[in-house]
Amino acid sequence: MEITPQQQGHATRFVLLTVFVYSIGFGIIMPVLPELIIELEGVSLSEATLIGGLIASAYAVFQFLMGPLVGNLGDRFGRRPVFLLSLAGFSIDFLLMGLAPNILWLFIGRSVAGALGAVFGPANAVMADLFSADERAKKFGMVGAAFGIGFIIGPALGGFLGEFGTRMPFFVAAGLAAITFIYGLFAFPETSALENRRTFSLKRANPLGALLQLRQLPGVLPFAMVYLLWVTSTNIYPISWAYYAPAQFGWDSKMVGLSLTCVGLSMAFVQALLIGRVVERFGERKTAVYSLSFALGTMLIYSFNTSGAVAIAICFFVGIQGMVLPCVNALMSRRTPADMQGELQGFNGSLAALAALIAPLIYNTTLSHYTNPENSIFFPGAPFVLAAALAFAAMTLLLSLKRLDN
C-alpha cells in the first residue's frame, strides 16, 4: 500500500486535530475536578487530593494492561480502527464523568478511557508509519505541539465553563471528541502498509509479552527505563498541580486554569517552533539531556517557591522540558522495525500508564499528608522534591548510555 502525499496530509492533520481535541478535553476538566470531587463526596481539599489520585490510578491500571493489546491490534488490523476506537472511548469517558451522580461514575469513566487507550500511542504509531526515522523526533514534537496548543485553550475554557457548573466542561469535552470521531470516519485513511502487518499474538499483547519481545531489540529497554522515570517525574503537573496550586498559593479554579494556559503556550511554542531546530543542532540524546536539566531546576524551584507571581512566570518556560519525550521516543523508534512500531507505542503507552499509576500514589499521598491541617509540617512543595529526584535519575541514566547513533 502506497500512501499518497494527499493521504499523508489528511492523516497528519487528523492525528494532530485529535491530539489537540484530546488536550482541550484533558485541560478543560483540570480546574473543576477537585471541586466536583468535593461536591460529590463532601470532603476537604486534602481528602479530594487523595480521591483524585485514585481516579487517575484507575485510568492508569487499565491503560497499563491494555496498551500493548491496542498497539498489537494496530500492527495487525491497521491504525484507523484502533485510532477511531480510542477516540470514541475518550468521548464516552467524559460523558460518563459529566453525568456522574456519585464518585463511582468518575472511576468507571476513567477506566473505560484507560481500557480503550489514550490517543498518544496510536498517534505516534501513525507518525512512525508516515515518516522516516530522521523525521520522527520532529513529528513526535508536532504531536506534542498539538497537545500544547490544546492545553492553552483547555484550562482557560475549563475555568470559564466552571462558572456554569462543575459538569459543563465534561460535556463540552465529550462533544468535541464525538465531532472529531465523525470527522475521522470520513477523513482518516489507513496508514499501516499491508506488507508491514503481522499476525496477532496474544502472548505479545500484554505488558510482559511486549517487554520480552522488545528486549530482543538492541538498546530499546535502557531507553524505556529513561522513558518510565521521566514520565513518572513530569506527571507531577497533570496529577498534582490542580491540588498543589490552591494549597500553596490559595488559587481558585480560574487561576489554576490561567497557569495551565501559560504552560500550554510554552509547550506549543517549544514543540512547534523549537524542537526541530534544537534536535538538528544537537541530536536527540543531547536535546533530551539539556531539557531534563532544565526540568530538574524548575521542579526544585516549585518545591520551595511560595510566590504565585513567580509560579506564573515559570509556567511560561515549562514547555522546554517537553522536548524530552519526543527525543526519547524517537531514539526507541529508530531501533524498532516497521512491523513493530505499533507494539512499541503500545508498550510506551503501558509505561506511561505505569507512570500514571505510580505518580498519584507518591505525589498526591505526599501532598495530602503535607497539606493536612492536623500535620505540624505544611509543605505543599514536597511532591516536587520527589519529581526532581526522578528527573535526576532519568538524566543520569541517559548520560550513562552509550552513544549509538547521535
N, C-alpha and C positions, 0 to 999 in steps of 0.2 A: 504494500500500500504506500503510495507516494503522497505526501502532504503538500498541497499546492501553497504558494505564498498567500493566496487569499484565505485558505483554510487555516493556515498558521496564524494569520492576523485575527480571524474570528475566534480561534481557540484561545489565543493570548488575551484578547480583550475580555472574553467571558471569564477566564480564570481570574484576571485582575479585578473585574467587576464583582465577582463572587467574594473574593477576599475582602474587598472594600466594604461590601454589604455585611459580611460576617463581622468585620471590625466595628462597623457602626453598631451592630446588634450587641457585640461584646461590650463596647464602651457605654452604650446608652443605658444599660441597667446598673452599671457600677455605682453611680451616685445614689441610687434609690434602693439597692439591695439591702443594705443594713437597715434602712427604715422599714422595708417590707417585712424583714425577719422580726424586727421589734413589734411591728403591727400584728403579725400573725401569732407571735408567742408571748408578747407582753414582757419581754426581758430587757435587761440593761444592754448598753453598747458592748461592754466586756463579754457578756454572755452571747450576744449576737455575733461577736467575732469568732467564737468557737463554733457556733452553728454554721456560719458562713464557710468556715474551713471544712466542716464535714460535708457540706453540699458540694464544694469544689472537689473533695476526695471521691464522692460518688461518681462524678464525671470521669475522674482520673482512673478509677478502678476499671470501669467498663472500657475506656479507651485503651488502657494497657492490655487488656485481654483480647480486644477485638482489632486493634491496629494492624497487626500482621495479617489477619484474615482479610481485612479490607484491601490491604496492599497486594496480597496474593490474588485476590479476585480481580483486581485491576490488571495484573500481569496475565491473567488467563482470559478474561472476558472483555478487557478494554477499559479505558479510563472513563468513558462517557457514562455508562450506567452507574458506576461506583460514585462518580462525582455528583451526579444528579441525586442519587440516594442520600449522600451526605448532606446535600443542600436541603432536601426535603426533611431530613431529621432535624436540621437546625431550625426550620420553621415550626415543626411540631413541638420542639423543646420549649421555645419561647411562648408559644400559645398555651401550653400546659402551665408554665410558670405564671403567666398573666392571669389565668383563671384560678390559680391556687386558692382553695378555701382554707388550707392548712399547710403546715410545713412539709408534710409528706409529699405533696404535689411538686414542691420545688426539687425534692430528691428524685422523684420519678422523671421530671423533665430533664434534669441534668444527666440522669442515667441513660435515657433514650438517646440524647445527643452523643454521649460517650460511646455507646454501643455502635451507633451508625458511623461514628468517626467524624472528627473535625475536618475542615476543608484544606488545611495546610498540607497534609500528606499527599492527597490527590493532586493538589495544585502544583506542588513541587515535582511530582511524577510527570505531569503534563509538560512542565518546562524541560525536564530531562529528556522527554521524547522529542521535543521540538528543536532543541538547541544543542550545540556541541559542548564538550567538556570545558573548553576555554571560555565559553559564554555563560556558563551556568551560575557562577557566583554573582554576575551582574543581573541575570534573570531572576535568581532567587532573591536578589536585592529588590527587584521590581515588585515581587510578591510582598516583601516587607514594606515597600513604599506604599502599596495599595492599602496595607493594614494601617500604616501610619496616617495616611490621608483620612481613612475612615475613622481613625481614633481622634482626629481633630474635631470631626463633626459629632461623633457618638456621645462622648461625655457631656459636651455643651448642650446637645439636644436632650440628653437624659435629664440634666439639671433643669432645663426649661420645662420638659414634659412632666417632670415630677410635681410641678405646680398643679397639674390636673389629676393628681393621684399617683400612688406608687405603682399602679398596674399599667398605666398608659405606655411607658417605654417598652414593656414586654410585648404589647400588642403591635406597636409600630415595628419592632424588630421582626416579629413573626410575619407581618405583612410584606416587608421589604424582601425577606427571604423567599416568600411564596412567589412574588412577582419575578424575582431573579430566576427561580426554578422554571417558571413558564417560559421566560426568555431563552433559557438554556435548552429547552426541548426543541427549539427551532434553530438556534444559532450555534450550538456547540457541536463540532464534528468529533469523530473518534481520532485520537492522536497516536494510539499504540499500533504499530505496524503488525500485520498478521505474522510475519516471519519472526517477530520478537515475542509472540505469545508462547506460553509454555503450559504444560499440563498442571492442573491444580493438584496440590498435595496437601492433605490435611496435616501431615507431620510438620510441614513448614509454616502452616497458617496459625501460628501461636508464638508468643514471645520466645519460648525456649527453642522451638524449631527454627525460627528466624535467626536467633543467636548462633545456633550450631551451623547453619548454612553460611551466614556471613563471616563466620570465623575462618572459613576456607579462603577468604579474600585477603591478601596481604595488606596490612596497615589499616583495615577498616575499624576493628574493635578498639584500638587505642584512641582513635578519634571519636568513637562512640562514647567512651568514658568522658572525654572532654565535653562532648555534647550534653551528656547527662548532668555533669557537675554545673555547667554553665546555665542550662535551662532551669535547674533547681534554684540556682542563685538568682537569676533575673525574674523568677516567679514571685519574688518579694513584692513587685509592683502590682500585678493583677490580683494577687491573693490578699495582700495586706494593706495596700495604700488607702483604700476607702475606709478602713478602720484606724489606721495609723494617723492619718492627717487630722481627723476630728479630735483624736486623743492628744496629739502633740501640739496642734495649732488652734484647736477649737473651731475648725472649719465646718460649714454646713454643706449640704449636697451641691449647692451651686459652686462653692469654692473648690470642692473636690472635682467637679466636672471641669471647671476652668483649668485647674492644674493638669488634669489629664489631657485636655485640649492642647496645652503647651507642649506636653510630651509628644502628642501626635504630630504637631508641627515640626518638632525636631526630628522625629522618625521619618516623616515624609521627605524632608529636605535631604537627610543623610542617605536614605535608601534610593531616592530618585536621582539625586544630583552628585553625590559624593562617592558612594561605594565603588562605582565602576572606575573612576579615576584613581582612587586610592589603591585598589587591587591591581590595576595596570601598573602602577608605580612601584608598589612594594610586594605584590604577590599575596596570595590568600592567607598563608600562615602568618606572616608579619602583620598584616592588617588585623587579623584576629587577636594577636598578642597586644598590639597597640590599643585596640578597642577594649580589651579586657583590663588593661592597666587603667584606662580612664574610668571604666565601670567600678573598679575597686576603689578608686579615690572618691567617686560620687557616693557610693554606699557608706563609706566611712564618714563623710560629711553628714549624710542623713541620719547616721547613728546618733550624733551629738548636737545637731543643729536644732535650735528652738525658735528660730525666726521664720515666720511664714513668708516674708518677702524674699529671704534667701532661698527658701524651698522653691518658690515660683521661679526664681531666676535660674536655678539649677535645672528645672524641668525643661528649659529651652535647649539644654545640651545633652539630656539623657539619651537622645536618639543616636549619639555617637556609638554607644555600646551595641546598637542594632546591627553593626557590621559583623559581629562575632558569628552569629548563627548561619548567615548565608555562606560565609567563608568556610566554616567547619563542614557544613552540608556539602559544599562543592568539593572539598577535599575527600570526603567519603564517596561522593558520586563519581569522581574520577576513577576510583578503584573498583567500581561496580559495573558489570556488563549490562547491556541494554535490556536483556530479558529479566533482570533482577532489580531494575530501578524502582518499580512499584513496591517490591518486597523491602528494599532499603528504606523507602519513605514510610512504609507501614511500620517498620522496625523503629525508625526515628519517632514515629507517632507514639509507639509504645514507650520509648524513652521519655518523650515529652509528658506522656501520661503518668509515668512513674515519678517524674519530677513534680508534676502537679499533685500527686498523691503525697509525696514527702513534704512539699512546701507548706501546705496548710497545717500539717501535723507539727512542724517545728516552728514556723513563723507565727501562725495565729495562736497556738498554745502559749508561746513565749510572750506575744503581745498581750494576750488576755491576762496572763499572770502579772505582768509588769504594769498593767493599767487597772488592775483590780483595786478598788478603794481600800480593801482590807489588807493589801500588801504595803509594807512600810517603805518599799522602794518603788518609785514611779519612774519608769524608764521606757517610754514607747519606742525608742530607737534600738532597743535590744535585738529585734529581728534583723535589722540591717547589719549588725555585727556578724550574725550568723551568715547572712548573704555574702558579706565581704570575704569571709573565710572560705566559702565555697568558690567564689570568683578567683581567689588567690590560688586555690588548689587546681582549678581548671587551667589557669595561666601557667602554673609550674609544670603541669603535665604536658601542656602543649609545647613549652620550651624544651622539654626533655626528649620529645620525639625526634627521631632522625629526619633530616631533610630529604624527602623523596622526590619531589617534583617542582618545588618552587621555594 
